[in-house]
Amino acid sequence: MSEAHRAGTVAIVGRPNVGKSTLLNRLVGQKVSITSRKPQTTRHRITGILTRPDAQLVFIDTPGFQTQHRNVMNRLMNRAVRQALEGVDVVVWVIEALRFGERDASVLKLLPDNVPVVLVINKVDRVQRKPDLLPFIAEMRERRDFAAIVPISAERGREADALVAEVVKLLPEAPRMYEEDEITTLPERFLAAELVREKLFRLLGEELPYATAVEIERFETTGNLRRIYVAILVDKPNQKPIIIGKGGEKLKAIGTQARKDMEQLFGGKVFLEVWVRVRSGWADDEAVLRRLGIDSGG
């Protein structure tokens, strides 16, 4: 007799920059959450769907939990983390191999007692002495009764299948919630904004002002062509030339790379127009944050 089909929601949580978004993309098999080396890249709750013959896993990638509330945006990001933990079937808590600090401990305190937690120890490929992992794992076992502990490398894909297998065991018996070909519940408008934001992180690096956001002002679809008009928001006038670059070269590169990713993800031609607007105090303006979807998880 075949085993019963399992399905459920899985929250992926952890402090900033432990590799949550990279893990989500690896599990789903396609980019649905943007990544960069800069902390706090993810500002929303991102949904990714993995469908197998025996199970469907609906992952919720969350922003890294902020221990210093510098503005309204950070408080809303932390609220998104807490909301993601409500009513899920499994929690995947991601930490970095051989690194456990106060920010990780803050996330551990948030984890609900009545939901199974799988501990993912990420970036094991960066550990020089693999035997050092054993005492670290033993130390983590003392902190909580985890349903499973899985050392992985999300970047390289090592042990991703083992993680999925452990999570499936914990899901309830249920039919799938989404069609087989669906990989996210997020609308194209949101994904387009995220792809532009990713290019900002990747092409500007440390130059990128923290108070930077992306707003879709128009999104039009005609047949297989999408016309997308995007505003990059900055907080101060002197930040505008940083993003535009000499002769507009940086802004052009951001638009070109984002357009190529959109065409691959959406499966059609994209006309993309990007400009920069100064909007002082947007990170403390709840109306702007609501429009950007930061308070609602997208």
C-alpha positions in Angstrom: 0.0 0.0 0.0 1.3 3.5 -0.8 1.8 6.0 2.0 -0.7 8.7 2.6 0.0 12.1 1.0 1.2 14.8 3.3 1.0 18.6 3.0 1.5 21.6 5.2 3.2 25.0 5.9 6.8 25.3 6.9 8.2 28.6 8.3 11.9 29.2 7.7 13.3 31.5 10.4 16.7 32.7 11.7 18.8 35.8 12.3 19.8 38.0 9.3 22.3 36.5 6.8 22.2 32.9 7.8 21.1 31.8 4.3 17.3 31.4 4.6 16.5 32.8 1.1 19.2 30.7 -0.5 17.8 27.7 1.2 14.2 28.4 0.0 15.4 28.9 -3.6 17.3 25.6 -3.3 14.4 23.7 -2.0 11.9 25.1 -4.5 14.3 24.8 -7.4 13.9 28.3 -8.7 14.5 31.9 -7.5 11.5 33.1 -5.5 13.4 35.0 -2.8 16.1 37.4 -3.6 19.6 36.9 -2.1 22.8 39.0 -1.5 25.7 39.0 0.9 24.3 42.1 2.6 22.2 41.4 5.8 18.5 42.1 5.9 17.9 41.6 2.2 14.5 39.9 2.8 11.9 42.3 4.0 8.7 40.3 3.4 7.3 36.9 4.0 8.1 34.9 0.8 6.1 31.8 -0.1 7.7 29.0 -2.0 6.0 25.7 -3.0 7.7 22.3 -3.4 5.4 19.6 -4.8 6.5 15.9 -4.8 4.4 12.8 -5.6 4.1 12.1 -1.8 3.9 15.6 -0.4 3.5 19.3 -0.9 5.6 21.7 1.3 4.6 25.3 1.4 7.6 27.2 2.7 7.4 30.7 4.2 10.8 32.5 4.2 10.9 35.3 6.7 13.0 38.5 7.2 15.9 38.1 9.6 14.7 38.9 13.1 15.9 42.4 14.1 17.2 42.9 17.7 17.6 46.6 17.2 14.4 48.4 16.2 15.7 51.4 14.3 12.5 52.3 12.6 8.9 51.3 11.8 10.1 49.1 8.9 12.2 46.9 11.3 9.3 46.5 13.7 7.0 45.5 10.9 9.6 42.9 9.7 9.8 41.4 13.2 6.0 41.2 13.2 6.2 39.3 9.9 8.4 36.8 11.6 6.0 36.3 14.5 3.0 36.0 12.2 4.8 33.4 10.1 5.1 31.2 13.2 1.4 31.3 13.9 -0.5 28.2 12.6 2.4 26.6 10.7 2.9 22.8 10.8 6.7 22.8 11.0 9.4 25.4 11.8 12.8 25.2 10.1 15.3 27.2 12.2 18.5 28.1 10.3 21.7 28.9 12.1 25.3 29.2 10.8 27.8 26.3 11.5 29.9 26.9 14.6 28.3 30.2 15.2 25.6 30.8 17.9 25.2 34.2 19.4 22.7 36.5 21.1 20.8 37.2 17.9 20.3 33.4 17.4 19.2 33.1 21.0 16.6 35.8 20.4 15.1 33.8 17.6 15.1 30.6 19.6 13.0 32.3 22.3 10.4 33.1 19.6 9.9 29.5 18.5 6.5 28.0 19.6 6.5 25.1 22.0 3.7 23.3 20.3 5.2 23.0 16.8 8.0 20.6 15.7 11.3 22.5 15.0 13.9 21.2 12.6 17.3 22.8 13.2 19.3 23.5 10.1 23.0 24.1 10.5 23.9 25.9 7.3 27.2 26.7 5.7 29.0 23.5 6.8 31.1 23.7 3.6 32.9 26.6 5.2 34.0 24.6 8.3 37.7 23.7 8.0 37.7 21.0 10.6 34.6 18.8 10.2 35.0 17.1 13.5 34.4 20.4 15.2 30.7 20.1 14.1 30.1 17.2 16.5 30.4 19.1 19.8 28.5 22.1 18.2 25.6 19.8 17.4 25.7 18.3 20.9 25.6 21.8 22.4 22.6 22.7 20.2 20.8 19.5 21.3 20.9 20.8 24.9 19.1 24.0 23.9 15.9 22.4 22.7 14.3 19.0 21.9 14.5 19.3 18.1 12.5 17.1 15.8 15.7 16.7 13.7 19.1 18.4 13.2 20.3 18.6 9.6 23.7 20.0 8.7 23.6 21.4 5.1 25.1 23.7 2.6 22.2 25.6 1.0 24.5 27.3 -1.4 25.9 24.0 -2.8 22.8 22.0 -2.3 24.3 19.4 0.0 21.8 17.5 2.1 18.8 19.5 0.9 17.0 16.3 0.1 17.7 15.0 3.6 16.1 18.2 5.0 13.0 17.7 2.9 12.7 14.1 4.0 12.8 15.1 7.7 10.2 17.9 7.2 7.8 15.6 5.2 7.8 13.2 8.2 6.4 16.0 10.4 3.6 17.2 8.0 0.0 16.1 8.5 -1.7 13.8 6.1 -3.6 16.1 3.7 -4.1 16.7 0.0 -2.1 19.3 -1.8 -3.1 22.9 -1.5 -1.8 24.2 -4.8 -1.4 23.0 -8.4 1.7 20.9 -9.3 3.2 23.7 -11.4 2.9 26.5 -8.8 6.1 27.5 -7.1 4.9 30.6 -5.3 1.8 32.4 -4.2 3.4 35.8 -4.9 2.1 38.0 -7.8 4.3 39.0 -10.7 4.2 42.6 -9.6 5.8 41.8 -6.3 8.4 39.5 -7.9 9.4 42.2 -10.3 10.0 44.7 -7.5 12.1 42.1 -5.6 14.3 41.4 -8.7 15.1 45.1 -9.1 15.9 45.3 -5.4 18.2 42.3 -5.6 20.2 44.0 -8.4 20.5 47.1 -6.2 22.1 44.9 -3.5 24.4 43.1 -5.8 25.6 45.9 -8.0 26.0 48.6 -5.4 27.1 46.5 -2.4 28.2 48.6 0.6 27.5 51.8 -1.4 23.7 51.0 -1.2 21.9 53.2 1.3 20.0 51.2 3.9 16.9 53.3 3.4 16.2 52.1 -0.2 13.1 50.5 -1.5 11.5 49.6 -4.9 7.9 50.5 -5.8 6.1 49.3 -8.9 4.2 52.3 -10.3 2.6 50.6 -13.3 2.5 47.0 -14.4 0.7 46.3 -17.7 0.4 43.0 -19.6 -0.4 42.9 -23.3 -0.3 39.3 -24.6 3.1 38.0 -23.7 4.6 41.4 -23.2 4.9 43.0 -19.8 5.5 46.8 -19.4 6.8 47.5 -15.9 7.5 51.0 -14.6 9.6 51.0 -11.4 10.6 53.8 -8.9 13.6 53.2 -6.6 13.0 55.2 -3.4 15.8 56.8 -1.5 15.7 58.8 1.7 18.1 61.7 0.8 18.9 63.7 -2.4 22.6 62.9 -2.1 21.8 59.1 -2.3 20.2 59.5 -5.8 23.5 59.8 -7.8 24.9 56.7 -5.9 22.3 54.6 -7.6 22.3 56.4 -11.0 26.1 56.2 -11.3 28.3 58.1 -13.7 26.4 58.7 -17.0 23.6 56.6 -15.6 25.6 53.4 -16.0 24.7 51.8 -12.7 21.0 52.4 -13.1 21.2 51.0 -16.6 23.0 47.9 -15.4 20.4 47.4 -12.6 17.5 47.6 -15.2 19.2 45.3 -17.7 20.0 42.6 -15.3 16.6 42.8 -13.6 14.8 42.6 -17.0 16.7 39.5 -18.0 15.7 37.7 -14.7 12.1 38.8 -15.2 11.9 37.4 -18.7 13.3 34.1 -17.5 10.9 33.9 -14.5 7.8 35.2 -16.3 8.4 33.4 -19.6 7.9 36.4 -21.9 9.3 39.7 -23.1 9.6 42.6 -20.6 9.8 46.3 -21.2 11.3 47.8 -18.0 11.7 51.4 -17.1 13.5 52.3 -13.9 14.1 55.7 -12.2 15.1 57.1 -8.8 12.8 59.2 -6.5 13.7 60.9 -3.3 11.1 60.3 -0.6 12.4 61.3 2.8 11.4 59.3 5.8 9.7 56.5 3.8 11.1 53.8 6.2 9.0 55.3 9.1 5.9 56.0 7.0 3.4 53.3 7.5 1.3 54.3 4.5 4.4 53.8 2.2 5.3 50.6 3.9 1.8 49.2 3.5 2.0 50.1 -0.2 5.3 48.3 -0.5 3.7 45.2 1.2 6.1 45.2 4.2 3.4 45.0 6.8 1.5 42.2 5.2 4.3 39.9 4.0 3.9 40.8 0.4 
